[in-house]
Amino acid sequence: MESKLLINNIQDKVKTRYKELDSTLFKGKSGYSLFLVYTIKLSKNKKEQNIYIEELNKVNDLILENCLESKLPEILLGGKAGILMNFNELFENKLIDQEDHQIISLKLQEHFPSNINDFLSSKNYDLFYGTIGCLVSTLTSNTYDKHLISSVIDQLNQHCSKSSSFLLFEGEKNEKMFTGLAHGFCMLIAFCLKCYEKEISQDKCKNIIYGFIGTLKHLKNKNSSSIYNFPQEFDKIDEKNMIYHNRLAWCHGDLGISVTLVRCGITLNDQEIFNLGLETALKCADRSINEALLVKYENTEIYDIGLCHGLSSITHLFFRLYYYTKNKIIKERYIFWKETLIQNTEMVLANFDSIEQIMKKNDDYSNDIFSMLNGIIGAGLVIASHETEENFSWDEIMLLS
């Protein structure tokens, strides 16, 4: 099936049920809104575009009606920070005007400062549930508070335990420390890189970036023939007991780490960091579909298509790696994963009712068959945005651009 037809089939499926979804980005209507932005851009037919724009306006009217006066938390996953990202992207693509965007942005961010202070008091820097998610959503527009972000950088610096060549983060409540892009060191590296690019506390950001990259170098697998470069998590710096087994995904593992390192190498003009990122990416490219450790939907031969840790995730990160490196091997693997994503998304649509019931067995995944994070909206967004242009910005919220 060609990509355009698949996108239309996803949109046809979602439009009959989107009113059941909440207003949030990764779980609900804001994710559908973002998908529609790229559906509009993919369409070359003016009449069809107008139909999608009308649908987009209806969706966003419902989002605003439900969220501005609600008690949604000021977080990225399931909260106002994710909804803000949607409206930032609408403004970026000239689908809402500046005045409306400013009013919506200020309203959504009204309680961000007090909530960020609460997050910081408990050392909660998480992307989904804490400080970083709030701040990244503001950094995707021109409505961010530079003083507030500088103070967060200061506190982040204070919560890091310094060694001669690396940093350890003291903010985790549990004993484990993570390395990945959604909840670990790379999240903090990528956030500081975004602040550095915005010329916010550049010296401190650079010190934090190099400190955590030093940690990654210290953790790097000494077995050069292994397909794994870094551990997904660890209890302490102990090379003898380090477990390097990790799956290909955005949220955890080598693939997200490789994108972060490549981006740092480019922005900081550091060839050594770039090369470490590319080395890690090429090891990821060597992995077979079994070595990717993908999960299949229960009692099916269909692979998870999710954007968090499924096929959409792998496809999109290889797309970004090729965008940044122009490496031919990376391009070949991107094409393979994109074809695999399309095939499995077609199978999900063909077996929609049964897979929906499988996902509903787990309350955490209720309605996730539609969602941007784990369902067909995320798969559609990845496929549509890749078909329309190279230089899009929706994945800033995932710390990938």
C-alpha positions in Angstrom: 0.0 0.0 0.0 1.4 3.4 -0.9 2.0 5.9 2.0 -0.7 8.4 1.0 -3.4 5.7 1.0 -2.3 4.3 4.3 -2.4 7.9 5.8 -6.0 8.3 4.5 -7.0 4.9 6.0 -5.6 5.9 9.4 -7.4 9.3 9.3 -10.6 7.6 8.3 -10.3 5.2 11.3 -9.4 8.0 13.8 -12.0 10.5 12.7 -14.9 8.2 13.7 -13.6 7.8 17.3 -11.4 10.8 18.2 -14.1 12.4 20.5 -13.6 9.4 22.8 -10.0 10.5 23.4 -8.8 13.0 26.0 -7.2 16.3 25.0 -3.5 15.4 25.5 -0.7 15.0 23.0 0.7 11.5 23.4 -2.7 9.9 24.3 -5.4 11.9 22.7 -6.8 14.7 20.5 -3.6 16.9 20.4 -1.7 14.0 18.9 -4.5 13.7 16.3 -4.2 17.4 15.6 -0.5 17.1 15.0 -1.1 14.1 12.6 -3.6 16.2 10.7 -1.1 19.0 10.2 1.1 16.6 8.2 -1.9 15.0 6.5 -2.7 18.5 5.2 0.9 19.1 4.1 1.0 15.7 2.3 -2.1 16.4 0.3 -1.7 18.2 -3.0 -5.4 18.6 -3.6 -6.8 21.9 -2.4 -10.3 20.6 -1.8 -8.9 17.7 0.2 -6.7 20.1 2.2 -9.8 22.2 3.1 -11.6 19.1 4.4 -8.6 18.2 6.6 -8.3 21.9 7.8 -12.0 21.9 8.7 -11.5 18.6 10.7 -8.4 20.1 12.3 -10.3 23.2 13.5 -13.1 21.0 15.0 -10.5 18.9 16.9 -8.7 22.0 18.3 -11.9 23.7 19.3 -12.7 20.5 21.4 -9.2 20.5 22.8 -9.5 24.1 23.9 -13.0 23.6 25.3 -11.8 20.7 27.4 -8.3 21.7 28.6 -8.1 25.5 29.3 -10.3 25.3 32.4 -9.6 21.7 33.3 -7.4 20.5 36.1 -5.0 18.7 33.8 -1.5 18.5 35.3 1.4 20.7 33.9 3.2 17.7 32.5 4.1 16.4 29.0 2.4 12.9 29.2 -1.3 13.5 29.9 -1.0 17.2 30.6 -0.9 20.8 29.4 2.8 20.8 28.3 1.9 18.3 25.5 -1.1 20.3 24.5 1.1 23.4 24.3 3.4 21.6 21.9 0.5 21.0 19.6 -0.4 24.6 19.4 3.2 25.6 18.9 3.3 23.4 15.9 0.0 24.8 14.6 1.5 28.3 14.8 4.8 27.2 13.2 2.8 25.8 10.2 0.6 29.0 10.0 -2.6 27.2 11.0 -3.4 29.6 13.8 -2.5 33.3 14.0 0.0 34.9 16.4 -2.6 36.5 18.6 -4.5 33.3 19.2 -1.3 31.4 19.8 -0.1 33.9 22.4 -3.4 33.8 24.3 -3.5 30.0 24.3 0.2 29.7 25.2 0.0 32.0 28.2 -3.1 30.3 29.5 -1.6 26.8 29.2 1.6 28.0 30.9 -0.1 29.9 33.7 0.9 27.5 36.4 4.1 26.2 34.9 6.5 28.2 37.2 4.9 27.0 40.5 4.7 23.5 39.3 8.3 23.5 38.1 9.3 24.7 41.5 7.5 21.7 43.0 9.1 19.3 40.6 12.6 20.8 41.4 12.0 20.5 45.2 11.7 16.7 44.7 14.5 16.6 42.1 12.0 15.5 39.4 13.5 16.3 36.0 11.6 13.7 34.0 10.5 14.4 30.4 7.1 12.8 30.8 6.2 13.7 34.4 8.5 16.5 35.5 10.5 19.7 34.8 12.1 18.8 31.5 8.8 18.1 29.7 7.3 21.5 30.8 10.4 23.4 29.7 10.8 21.7 26.4 7.2 22.5 25.5 8.0 26.2 26.0 11.3 26.0 24.2 9.5 24.9 21.0 8.0 28.4 20.8 9.1 32.0 21.6 7.1 32.1 24.9 9.8 30.6 27.2 11.0 32.3 30.4 14.8 32.6 30.0 15.3 33.4 33.7 13.3 30.4 34.8 15.2 28.0 32.5 18.5 29.5 33.7 17.5 28.8 37.3 16.7 25.2 36.4 20.1 24.8 34.7 21.7 26.1 38.0 19.7 23.6 40.1 20.4 20.7 37.7 24.1 21.5 38.0 23.8 21.4 41.8 22.1 18.0 41.6 25.0 16.4 39.7 27.7 14.6 41.5 31.1 15.4 39.9 34.0 13.1 39.3 37.2 13.8 37.5 35.8 12.8 34.1 32.0 12.3 34.4 28.8 13.3 36.2 26.3 11.2 38.1 22.8 12.5 38.6 21.5 12.5 42.1 17.9 13.3 41.3 16.6 9.7 40.9 14.4 8.5 43.8 15.2 4.9 43.1 18.6 3.2 43.1 18.7 2.6 39.4 20.1 5.2 37.0 19.1 5.3 33.3 21.0 6.3 30.2 18.3 6.8 27.7 16.6 9.7 25.9 13.2 9.7 27.7 14.2 9.2 31.3 18.0 9.2 31.6 21.3 11.0 31.1 20.5 11.6 27.4 17.3 13.4 28.3 19.4 15.8 30.3 22.1 16.1 27.6 19.5 16.8 24.9 17.7 19.4 27.1 20.9 21.2 27.8 21.8 21.1 24.1 18.4 22.7 23.3 19.1 25.4 25.9 22.6 25.9 24.4 21.2 26.4 21.0 18.8 29.0 22.4 21.9 30.7 24.0 20.6 30.1 27.5 23.4 29.6 30.2 25.7 28.2 27.5 28.8 27.7 29.6 26.9 25.7 32.3 25.0 23.7 29.6 28.2 22.8 27.9 29.8 21.7 31.2 26.7 19.5 32.0 26.7 18.1 28.4 30.4 17.1 28.5 30.1 15.8 32.0 27.3 13.4 31.1 29.0 12.4 27.8 32.0 11.6 30.0 29.7 9.3 32.0 28.6 7.5 28.8 32.2 7.1 27.8 32.9 5.6 31.2 30.0 3.2 30.8 30.8 2.2 27.2 31.0 -1.5 26.6 34.7 -2.7 26.6 33.7 -5.5 24.2 34.1 -3.8 20.9 32.6 -6.8 19.0 29.3 -6.5 20.9 26.2 -5.0 19.2 25.5 -3.0 22.3 27.5 0.1 23.3 25.8 1.3 26.5 23.8 -0.2 29.3 20.1 0.8 29.5 20.3 1.2 33.3 22.7 0.6 36.1 22.9 0.6 39.9 26.3 2.1 40.1 29.5 2.5 38.1 30.6 -1.1 38.1 32.0 -2.4 34.9 32.1 -6.0 36.1 28.3 -6.2 36.6 27.1 -3.9 33.8 24.3 -5.3 31.6 24.4 -3.9 28.1 21.5 -5.8 26.6 19.0 -3.1 25.3 16.3 -2.9 22.6 16.1 -0.4 19.7 13.8 2.3 20.8 13.4 6.1 21.4 12.8 5.8 25.2 15.7 3.6 26.2 18.8 2.2 24.7 21.6 2.8 22.2 19.4 4.2 19.3 18.3 7.3 21.2 21.7 7.7 22.7 23.3 7.7 19.2 21.0 10.5 17.9 21.8 12.6 21.0 25.6 12.1 20.6 25.5 12.9 16.8 23.5 16.1 17.5 25.9 17.2 20.2 28.9 16.5 17.9 27.4 18.8 15.2 26.2 21.6 17.5 29.4 21.7 19.6 31.7 21.0 16.5 33.2 18.0 18.3 34.2 15.3 15.9 35.0 12.8 18.6 31.5 13.0 20.0 30.0 12.8 16.5 32.1 9.7 15.7 30.9 8.0 19.0 27.3 8.7 18.0 27.8 7.4 14.5 29.6 4.2 15.8 26.7 3.5 18.1 24.2 4.2 15.2 26.0 1.8 12.9 25.9 -0.9 15.6 22.2 -0.3 15.8 22.0 -0.6 12.0 23.6 -4.0 12.2 20.9 -5.4 14.4 18.4 -7.8 12.8 14.7 -7.5 13.5 15.0 -10.1 16.2 18.0 -8.3 17.8 15.9 -5.2 17.9 13.9 -7.0 20.7 10.6 -5.7 19.3 7.4 -6.9 21.1 4.5 -8.5 19.1 0.9 -7.9 20.0 -0.4 -10.8 22.1 -1.2 -14.0 20.0 -0.4 -12.2 16.7 2.6 -12.0 14.3 2.2 -8.2 14.2 4.9 -6.1 15.7 4.2 -3.1 18.0 4.0 0.0 15.8 4.4 2.5 18.7 6.4 5.7 18.7 7.8 5.1 22.2 9.4 1.7 21.7 7.9 0.2 18.6 8.4 0.4 14.8 7.5 4.0 14.6 10.2 4.8 17.1 12.9 2.8 15.3 11.9 4.2 11.9 11.9 7.8 13.0 15.2 7.6 14.8 16.9 6.1 11.7 15.3 8.9 9.7 16.8 11.5 12.0 20.2 9.7 12.0 20.3 9.8 8.2 19.2 13.5 8.3 22.2 14.3 10.5 24.9 12.0 9.1 24.0 11.3 5.5 25.5 7.9 6.0 24.4 5.3 3.3 24.2 2.4 5.7 21.9 4.4 7.9 19.8 5.2 4.9 19.4 1.6 3.9 18.3 0.6 7.4 15.9 3.5 7.5 14.3 2.3 4.3 14.0 -1.3 5.8 12.4 -0.1 9.0 10.0 2.3 7.2 8.8 -0.6 4.9 8.4 -2.8 8.0 6.4 -0.1 9.8 4.1 0.4 6.8 3.5 -3.4 6.5 2.7 -3.8 10.2 0.5 -0.7 10.3 -1.5 -2.1 7.5 -1.9 -5.3 9.5 -3.0 -3.4 12.6 -5.7 -1.6 10.5 -6.8 -5.0 9.0 -7.0 -6.5 12.5 -8.1 -3.4 14.3 -10.9 -4.7 16.5 -8.9 -7.7 17.9 -5.8 -5.6 18.6 -7.9 -2.9 20.3 -9.2 -5.6 22.6 -5.7 -6.9 23.3 -4.6 -3.4 24.3 -7.6 -2.7 26.4 -6.8 -5.7 28.6 -4.3 -3.4 30.2 -5.9 -0.2 31.7 -2.6 1.7 31.0 -3.2 1.1 27.3 -6.9 1.9 27.1 -7.5 3.7 23.8 -3.8 3.5 23.0 -4.5 1.8 19.7 -5.3 5.4 18.5 -2.6 7.2 20.4 0.5 9.1 19.2 2.7 7.3 21.7 1.6 3.7 21.1 -0.9 3.6 18.3 -1.9 4.4 14.7 -1.7 8.2 15.1 2.0 8.0 15.9 2.6 5.7 13.0 0.7 8.0 10.7 2.5 11.1 12.0 5.9 9.4 11.3 5.0 8.2 7.8 3.3 11.5 6.8 6.0 13.8 8.0 8.7 11.7 6.3 6.8 12.0 3.0 6.3 15.8 3.2 9.7 17.2 4.2 13.1 16.7 5.9 13.1 19.8 8.2 10.1 19.4 10.4 10.0 20.3 14.1 7.3 18.1 15.7 9.9 15.8 17.2 11.5 18.6 19.3 9.2 17.4 22.1 11.0 14.1 21.9 14.4 15.9 22.1 15.3 14.8 18.6 15.7 18.1 16.8 
